[in-house]
Amino acid sequence: MRAALTILGVVIGIAAVTAMVSIGQSAASLVRGELEGLGTNVIIIFPKMMQRGGIHDLRAITLNAADSDAITEQCHAVAASSGLVGFGNQVVYGGVNWLPKESMGVGPDYLTVRSWQLRRGGFFGQREIRSAEKVCVIGQTLVAKLFQTIDPIGEKIRIGSIPFRVIGVLEAKGANMVGEDQDDVLLVPYTTVQKRIHGNQFKSVHAIIASARTPELTASATTEIRQLLRERHDIAPGRPSDFEVQSTTEIANVLGVITGSMTAMLASIAGISLAVGGVGIMNIM
């Protein structure tokens, strides 16, 4: 009986340590996989968060489409970039209504930045951007919700009250690490959102997304983007920038520290449990 209990205690202790460490490593792998899905060399530029009443709760409109074009043309470490303009209108086809989780106006290089492929059809280019064409590209979830067995290419959908022609369907990406459906997405030219959906002539964008030529050039690309935008926005030396630049590499490093600390904590808890169990085994023997 003592021998059997001893063996059982050792097995449970080792299994607990192994399980705890495996949980931590699985979380780290999940985070790395999600960042690779976004792109290991992706850089995101946001307007600076403004302070109002002592609380940071307002983003100034400081970025525009010309900034995105300049980043692509003048930053040698950058492969491509795209402005982003968000909107939240319902999509209607026939008698079916659907509100996509992600509706964005983007530029022609958005899929290049995101390393996202098309399953069918095509994507819009500079001609559609210049003329603010009423065309769109949809994800697999919208295909399932709106069209089911019908081929969506060439079909007309309504975004709000405006008719749009579907010209492309994206490859499936699945859910991200927090369970959100990445295929529930609707993409249209950002100029179309500005002029036809928002109804204004402003050139501002909500954010800019760019990609470095290689993961090793991400730091250089981030530095070039900061320097270029400070020059374009006439920001004097020593003054704070009116924008924020983050890369997936920086995010991955922060998350790596968090998951590493979590793994160490779980291993420590399992180690303490193993030590307590060892004292019990000694008493049994």
C-alpha positions in Angstrom: 0.0 0.0 0.0 2.8 2.4 0.9 4.6 1.6 -2.4 1.5 2.1 -4.4 0.7 5.5 -2.8 4.3 6.6 -3.3 4.2 5.8 -7.0 0.8 7.5 -7.3 2.2 10.7 -5.6 5.2 10.8 -7.9 3.1 10.3 -11.0 0.6 13.0 -10.0 3.4 15.4 -9.1 5.3 15.0 -12.4 2.0 15.2 -14.4 1.1 18.4 -12.7 4.4 20.1 -13.5 4.3 18.9 -17.1 0.7 20.1 -17.5 1.4 23.5 -16.1 4.4 24.1 -18.3 2.6 22.8 -21.3 -0.3 25.2 -20.7 2.1 28.1 -20.6 3.9 27.0 -23.8 0.6 26.5 -25.6 -0.5 30.0 -24.7 2.8 31.4 -26.1 2.4 29.3 -29.3 -1.1 30.6 -29.7 0.0 34.2 -29.4 2.9 33.6 -31.9 0.5 32.0 -34.4 -2.0 34.9 -34.2 0.7 37.5 -34.7 2.0 35.5 -37.7 -1.5 35.5 -39.1 -1.5 39.3 -38.8 2.0 39.5 -40.2 5.4 39.4 -38.4 6.5 42.6 -40.1 3.3 44.7 -39.8 3.4 48.2 -38.5 0.4 50.2 -37.3 0.2 54.0 -37.1 -2.5 55.6 -34.9 -3.4 59.2 -34.3 -2.2 60.4 -30.9 -4.6 59.9 -28.0 -5.6 63.3 -26.7 -6.3 64.3 -23.1 -9.6 65.8 -22.1 -10.4 66.6 -18.5 -7.4 64.6 -17.3 -8.5 61.5 -19.1 -7.1 60.2 -22.4 -10.2 59.5 -24.4 -10.0 61.3 -27.7 -7.9 60.6 -30.8 -7.1 63.6 -32.9 -7.5 63.4 -36.7 -3.8 63.8 -37.7 -3.3 61.1 -40.4 -4.3 61.3 -44.0 -4.1 59.2 -47.2 -1.1 61.2 -48.4 0.8 60.1 -45.4 0.2 56.5 -46.4 1.4 57.2 -49.9 4.5 59.0 -48.7 5.4 56.1 -46.4 5.3 53.6 -49.3 7.3 55.9 -51.6 9.9 57.4 -49.2 10.5 54.7 -46.5 13.0 52.3 -48.1 12.4 49.6 -45.5 8.6 49.6 -46.1 7.1 47.3 -48.7 3.5 48.6 -48.7 1.0 50.6 -46.7 -2.7 51.4 -46.6 -4.9 53.9 -45.0 -7.8 52.6 -42.9 -11.3 54.2 -42.5 -13.8 52.4 -40.4 -17.6 52.4 -40.7 -20.5 50.4 -39.3 -23.4 50.1 -41.7 -25.6 47.1 -42.2 -25.2 45.0 -45.4 -28.4 43.9 -47.2 -28.8 41.3 -50.0 -32.3 40.3 -51.0 -34.2 39.8 -47.8 -31.1 39.2 -45.6 -29.5 41.8 -43.4 -26.1 41.4 -41.7 -23.8 43.7 -39.7 -20.2 42.7 -40.3 -17.9 42.7 -37.3 -15.3 44.6 -39.3 -16.2 47.1 -42.1 -13.3 49.1 -43.4 -12.2 51.4 -46.2 -8.7 50.4 -47.3 -6.2 51.1 -50.0 -5.1 48.8 -52.9 -2.1 47.4 -50.9 -4.1 46.3 -47.9 -4.0 42.6 -48.8 -0.2 42.8 -49.4 0.3 44.3 -45.9 -1.9 41.6 -44.3 -0.5 38.7 -46.4 -4.1 37.9 -47.2 -5.1 36.1 -50.4 -8.2 36.2 -52.6 -10.2 33.0 -53.1 -12.2 34.4 -56.1 -12.4 37.6 -58.1 -10.1 40.5 -57.7 -9.3 43.5 -55.6 -9.7 47.2 -56.3 -6.8 49.4 -57.5 -5.9 53.0 -57.9 -8.6 53.6 -60.5 -11.3 52.6 -58.1 -9.7 54.7 -55.4 -9.5 57.8 -57.5 -13.1 57.5 -58.7 -14.5 56.3 -55.3 -16.1 53.3 -57.0 -18.9 51.5 -55.3 -17.2 48.1 -55.2 -16.4 45.7 -52.3 -14.5 42.6 -51.3 -16.1 40.3 -48.6 -15.0 37.6 -46.3 -16.2 34.0 -46.1 -18.7 34.7 -43.3 -20.5 37.3 -45.4 -20.6 34.8 -48.2 -22.3 32.2 -46.0 -24.7 34.7 -44.3 -25.8 36.6 -47.4 -25.3 34.4 -50.5 -25.2 30.8 -49.2 -24.9 28.7 -52.4 -25.0 31.7 -54.8 -21.7 32.9 -56.4 -21.3 36.5 -55.0 -19.0 37.8 -57.7 -20.8 40.5 -59.7 -23.8 40.5 -57.3 -25.1 43.8 -55.9 -25.4 44.4 -52.1 -26.6 47.5 -50.2 -24.3 49.1 -47.6 -26.9 51.2 -45.8 -28.8 52.5 -48.8 -26.0 52.6 -51.3 -25.6 49.7 -53.8 -22.2 48.1 -54.1 -20.9 45.4 -56.5 -19.0 42.5 -55.1 -15.7 42.0 -57.0 -13.8 39.6 -54.7 -14.0 37.0 -52.0 -11.2 36.6 -49.4 -9.6 33.4 -48.3 -10.7 32.1 -44.9 -8.7 33.1 -41.8 -10.8 31.7 -39.0 -11.1 33.0 -35.5 -8.3 35.0 -33.8 -6.9 34.2 -30.3 -9.9 35.9 -28.5 -12.4 34.0 -30.6 -13.4 36.8 -33.0 -14.3 35.8 -36.5 -11.8 37.3 -38.9 -13.8 36.3 -41.9 -16.7 38.5 -41.0 -15.2 41.4 -42.9 -16.2 43.9 -45.6 -13.6 45.9 -47.5 -14.3 48.9 -49.8 -12.1 51.7 -51.2 -11.3 54.2 -48.4 -12.3 57.1 -50.7 -15.7 55.5 -51.2 -16.2 55.5 -47.4 -15.1 59.1 -47.1 -17.3 60.5 -49.9 -20.3 58.2 -50.3 -20.8 56.7 -46.8 -19.5 59.4 -44.5 -20.5 62.1 -47.0 -17.4 64.4 -46.6 -14.4 65.5 -48.6 -11.8 65.1 -45.9 -8.7 63.2 -46.7 -8.2 62.0 -43.1 -7.9 58.3 -42.2 -8.4 56.6 -38.9 -5.1 54.6 -39.0 -2.4 53.5 -41.4 -1.1 49.9 -41.6 2.2 49.1 -43.3 4.6 46.2 -43.7 8.4 46.1 -43.6 10.2 44.3 -46.5 11.4 41.6 -44.1 10.9 40.9 -40.4 14.5 42.0 -39.8 13.8 45.4 -41.3 10.8 46.1 -39.0 12.8 48.3 -36.6 14.3 50.3 -39.4 10.9 50.7 -41.1 9.4 51.9 -37.8 12.2 54.5 -37.4 11.8 55.7 -41.0 8.1 56.1 -40.5 8.4 58.1 -37.3 11.0 60.5 -38.9 9.0 60.9 -42.1 5.7 61.7 -40.4 7.3 64.1 -38.0 8.7 66.0 -41.0 5.3 65.9 -42.9 3.4 67.1 -39.8 6.0 69.9 -39.1 6.7 68.7 -35.5 9.6 70.6 -34.0 12.5 68.7 -32.3 11.7 68.0 -28.7 7.9 68.2 -29.3 5.8 65.1 -28.9 4.5 63.4 -32.0 0.8 63.6 -32.9 0.8 59.9 -33.9 1.8 56.5 -32.4 3.7 53.8 -34.2 3.5 50.1 -33.1 4.8 47.0 -34.7 3.8 43.4 -34.3 7.4 42.7 -33.2 7.0 45.0 -30.3 3.7 43.5 -29.4 5.1 40.0 -29.7 8.0 40.9 -27.3 5.5 42.2 -24.7 3.3 39.2 -25.0 6.3 37.0 -24.9 7.3 38.5 -21.5 3.7 38.0 -20.3 3.4 34.4 -21.4 6.9 33.6 -20.1 6.0 35.0 -16.7 2.8 33.0 -16.7 4.7 29.8 -17.6 7.1 30.4 -14.8 4.3 31.2 -12.3 2.5 28.0 -13.3 5.7 25.9 -13.0 6.3 27.4 -9.5 2.8 26.5 -8.4 3.3 23.0 -9.6 6.7 22.8 -8.0 5.3 23.9 -4.6 2.6 21.2 -5.0 5.2 18.6 -5.8 7.2 19.6 -2.7 4.2 19.3 -0.5 3.4 16.0 -2.1 7.0 14.8 -1.5 6.6 15.5 2.3 3.5 13.5 2.3 5.2 10.6 0.5 8.1 10.7 3.1 5.5 10.5 5.9 3.8 7.5 4.2 7.2 5.7 3.8 
